[in-house]
Amino acid sequence: MVAIDGSVVLVTGGQRGIGKAFVDALLRRGAAKVYATARKPGPGEDPRVEAVSLDVNDADAVAALAARATDVNIVINNAGVVLPAPLLKADMADVVATFETNVFGPLRVARDFAPVLSANGGGTLVDMHSVLSWGAGAAAYGASKAALWSITNSLRIELAGQGTQVVGVHLGFADTEMTTEIRAEKIAPTEVAEAVLDGVENGASEVLVDDVTRQMKAALAGPVEGLTVSIGR
């Protein structure tokens, strides 16, 4: 486990939505520095925040950031996309783009920052999943989050030898720009950030943010027909 106070943190997708909530919560808890990435970053108001341009789909850019941000001891893989991509009817390019950003993007970050975390004592890697990692009905997005969940569980084993805490986060819908058109009960991004950072400081391997997620995980022991999530638009 890693204390937030005095830590140096990378938050991908850190300038809006849940990512911004993470940055704000980290500063409240005393983080020494936060690298907040975005494809087109704007300037930060707090001197502890360094806005960084990053597309997690750009392998060279991820590697360059890892070579530069050698002081990081917490990585929060938050960047992601939600595209309307039903598996049978969507443009296949949208399905591929969903996996490129939601699966291979965080894997690139994990691979390049694993040596950085190791050099800084092990540190922590946080991957943002979804209740849709387990629930059918979200097409390519849900499938991508299921893949990331599996990757996170494997990374936990592969990074154990260097002492890295790996935290998988599951949640329902947070009230952000990304979910504007989704008709469902939503939680505040601040609630998500605080729950995750509590988990980091308490040494958790998994954080289930809300009741809908806890109920869905409990349903995994039942029939697959019970693992359906209805998403209204």
N, C-alpha and C positions, 0 to 999 in steps of 0.2 A: 504494500500500500504506500501511497505517496501523500504527503501533506500538501494542501493547496497553497498555504501560506509560504511565500518565498519561491514558489515553483515557476518554471518557464514552460508555457503551454502553446501548442499549435492547435488551432481550431480551423478546420477546413469549412468553407461556406460560412465564415464567421461574421458576416456583415449584415445578415438579416435573419428573421425567423428564429428558429431554435439556436442557430449558431451565434447570433447576437446575444441571445439570452445567456448562452454559455459564457461569452466574453464578459458580460456585465456581472454575472455571478462569480466568475473567477476573480475579477477585480475586487468585488466586495469581500472575498475571502482572503485577499492579500497576495494574489499572484504577483510575482516580480515583473513578469513580461508576458504578453500574449501576442503571438503571431496570428492575425485574423485574415484569412485568405478569402478572395473572391475573384471571379473572372475579371471584373472591372471594379477594383476597390476604390472606395472614397476615403478621405483623410479621417483619422480618428481624433477624438477630443482629448483622450487621456494619454499622457506621454508614455505610459506603460504598454500601449497598444501599437503594434507595428502592422500597418495595412500592407498586405502582400498580394500581388497579382498571381493567381494560380488557377490553372485548369487541370484538374486531377486526371484528365484523359491524356495530358501531354507528359509522356514519360521523362523527357529531358528536363522539363520544368520542375517536376517533382524531385528528380535527382539533384538538380541545381539548388533547390531550396534546402534539401537535406544537407548538402555540402556547406551551405551558408548558416543554417540555424542549428549549429552544433551544441547549443546550450539547452535544447528542449529536453524536458524529462516527463512531459505528459503530451500525448497526441490524442486529439479527439477527431475521429473520422466522421464528420457530420455532413459533408457535401453530398447532394443527391438530386435526382430529378424525378418528377412524376409526369409521365406522358400517357395520354389516352391510347393504350396499346393492347387491345384484346388479342389474344394469342392467334386466333384463326383469321381475323379480318384486318388487323392493323398493317400498315406499311411495315415490312420487315426491318426497314432502317430504324424505325422507332423502337422496335424490340431490341435491336442490337445496341442502339444508343442508351437505352435504359440499363442494360447490363454493363456497357462500357463505363458509365458513370457510377452506378450503384454497387457494382461488384469489383471490376478491375481497377477502378479509381482508388478505393480504399486499400486494395491489395498493393497497388503501387506505393502508396504512402507508407503502409506497414513495412514493406520490403526495404525501402530506402531509409526509413527512420529507425528500424530495428537496431542497426549498429550505433546510432546516436543515443538511443535509450540505454543500450548496453554500456556505452562509455560513461553515461551519467548515473550509473548505479542500478540500472534495470528499468526504473520508471513504470509508466502506465500507458497502455493503449486502449482507447475506448472506441468501439464500433457501434454506430446507431442502426439498429434493426427496426422492426415494426411488429405489431400484432399480426400484420399480414404475412410475416415470415411463416406463420402457422396456419393462417386462415385462407381458404380458397375464395376466389371472387375478385381478386385484384390483378388478374392477368399478369402481364410482364413485370409490373412493379412488385407484386407479391412474390413472384418467382425470383426476382433479383434479390429481394430481401431474405428469402429463404436460402439462397446461395451464399449471401454474405454471412448469415448465421452459421452455416456450416464452415465457412472459411475462418470465422472468428474462433470457433471451437477447436479447429486444427491449429490455428496460430497460438492458442493458449498452451497447447502441448509443445509446439516448436520453440516458443519463447520462454518456457519455464526454466530452461537451463541457464538463461542469463538473468533470471529474477524479475522478468517483466510481468506485471499484473495486467491481465487482459480482461476487459469488461465488455460484455455484450448487453446492449440496452434494447428493450422492447417497450413499445408504447402504442396507444391508439392514435387518434388524430389530434395534433396540436393546432392551435388557432394561428395560422400563418398565411402568408400570401399563397403558398403552395397548395393549401387546402380550401381556398376561398369557394370553389365551386362544388365542394363535397358537402352533402347534407348529412351530418353526423354529429354526435356529441363531441365537443372538442375541449382540450385542456390548455391552460396557459403555458406558453413556452418557458416562463420562469419556473413553473412547477416541474417541468421536465429537467431543466438545468440543475435545480437544487437537489432533486432526487438522485440524479446521476453523480453529482459531486459528493453527496453523502456516501454513495456507494464506493466511490474512489477512495475516500478517506477511511471507510470502514473495511476496506480490503475485499469488497465483493467481486465475484466473477460474473454475476448477472444482476441486472436491475430491471424489475418489472414496475413500470412507472405508475400504472393505473389499474382500476378494477377490471376493466374489459380485458386487459392483457393477462391478468392473473386468472380470470375465468377461462380464457382461451387456452392457456397453458394446461390448466386442469383438464380441459376437454380432450387433450391429446391422447389420454388413455382410453377414450371412447371410440366409437365408429367414425370413419372419415367423413361420413355425411354430416356430422355435427360440426365440422370445421369450415363453415361457410360464413363469410362476412358480407353483409349487404352495404353497398356504397351508393348512395343516392347523389345524383348530379342535377 
